[in-house]
Amino acid sequence: MVILDTALGKRHEEGNPIRVGLVGAGFIGYSVALQIVKHVKGMRLVAISNRTLEKAEKAFREAGVNAIETVETLGQLEESIAKGRSAITEDYQILCKAGGIDVIIEATCDVEFTAHVALDAIQNNKHIVVMNADTDATVGPILKVYADRAGVVMSATDGDQPGTIMNLYRWVKSIGYQPIVAGNMKGLQDFYRTPDTQKEFAAKYGLSPKMATSFADGTKMSMENTLVANATGFGVGVRGMYGPKCKHVTEATEHFSLEALLDGNGKGGIVDYTLGAEPGPGVFVLGYSENPQKQPYMQYYKQGEGPLYVFYTPYHLASWEVPLTAARIVLFRDAAVTPIGGPVCDALSVAKRDLKAGEVLDGIGGFNSYGMIDNTDVCRQENLLLMGLSEGCRLKRDIPKDHVMTNADVEMPEGRLIDKLRAEQDAYFKLK
C-alpha cells in the first residue's frame, strides 16, 4: 500500500510513531526488528519479548539500538516506553497489557503459544499481526470474533504468501476482474521430507529444521492457502489441491477447467498452486472477464486472449513487509488477511510413514505427518484430525503411510487453549 509511506511520514514528523511490541526474536522476529528500527520512519519498536533474553537483546543491538533494559513488570515496561528506551522481557503478557503499545507482532512458530499471545493481546485491546499461519489456519475465525468484539484488528502479514495473494486478489477485483483461483507458486513438494533431510538447508538459512520441513513437505502451503480460503470464501477443488506442473505461471490457465472454476464448488472460486512454475517463489490469481470491450485492451497489454487471465507477483518479502501490516492496521484498520466468517478450509493430518499405536505425533514439520488442505465440511463429516491440533497426540492404533488420521485415532493432550478455541469455533459457526 503506497499510501502508507505518506501516513507513516506524517506520524514521524509529528513525533507520534506507531509503537510496536514484538513477540519472538528468532529467524523472522530478528529480521522484523531490523526492518522497523533501521528503515521504518513513523514506527518505533518499543519492546521485544522472547523466551531467551539474549536473542531479544541481539535483535536490538544488531539493529543499532544501545539503550536496552530488561524489564519484568508492567510498570517497568511502561516506564521504559515513556523514557524512550527499548525493553526486553521474557514475559509476553506485559507487552499485551502495556498502555504504551499500539500493536503486537507475534513472530513465533508454536501453535499453542501463538494462540495464548493472540488472545491475550485481543483481550487487552491490542491490534495484532499474527505471523504464525498454523495457528491462524486452525483458530483464526474465532480469534477474529474476539477481535471484532474488542474493537481491534487481527491480521496475517503482508509479504508472506497469504498477504501477497490477498493484495493481488483485491487488486484484480479493483480493475474489474473476477478472481476464481488464488494460489501459490511452489518450487518443491515432497510429502516425506523430515527434519533430518532438511537439516543442511535449515542451517544455511538459520531456520529450525522443523520449519524448513514444513515448507518442503507441503504442510505450510496447506496452512497458508487455508488462510486465503478463509479470507475469500474459496474452497479447494480436490483434497490437497490440483497443483499442476507448469514451466511458467502464465500457463496456469491451460491446466484448469474454466467451467469448474466458475462453479468453484459453489464457493465462488478455489485456492490452489502451481508446481515448478517460474518466476517463483511468487503467487498468482486467475481473473475472469468476458467483457468484449476489455478484451482488445488485454491483448494489447499482452495479457492473452481471455476470458481467463493470469495475474502474478514474482516474489514475497515477509520480513520487510510485516511493519506495513502493523501500520495499515493502526492507521486505517485495514487487515492484510483475516477471516470473513467461519472456516472454509482446514489442513488435516496424513501419516508420512507407517505409524504404530502409542507413538506421539510431533506436529508440523516433524517426522511422522504432513498437512493437506481440504474443505472444512469434509473434514467435519469425516472427523479428521487437524494438523494444527496434532502435536502431542498419542496414537490409539497403527496408521498406514499416507493414511488420513481422524480424531478417533488419537488421544488428545489435556488443557490446551488451542483445543478450547477450536471447539468454541466449531460451536460458534455451527459446524456439523
Secondary structure, 3 states (H helix, E strand, C coil): CCHHHHHHHHHHHCCCCEEEEEECCCHHHHHHHHHHHHHCCCEEEEEEECCCHHHHHHHHHHCCCCCEEECCCHHHHHHHHHCCCEEEECCHHHHHHCCCCCEEEECCCCHHHHHHHHHHHHHCCCEEEECCHHHHHHHHHHHHHHHHHHCCCEEECCCCHHHHHHHHHHHHHHCCCEEEEEEEEECCCCCCCCCCCCHHHHHHHCCCHHHHHHHHCCHHHHHHHHHHHHHHCCECCCCCCCCCECCEHHHHHHCCCHHHHHHHHHCCCEEEEEECCECCCCEEEEEECCCCCCHHHHHHCCCCCCCEEEEEECCCCHHHHHHHHHHHHHHHCCCCECCCCCCCEEEEEEECCCECCCCECCCCCCCCEEEEEEEHHHHHHCCECEHHHCCCCEECCCECCCCECEHHHEECCCCCHHHHHHHHHHHHCCCC
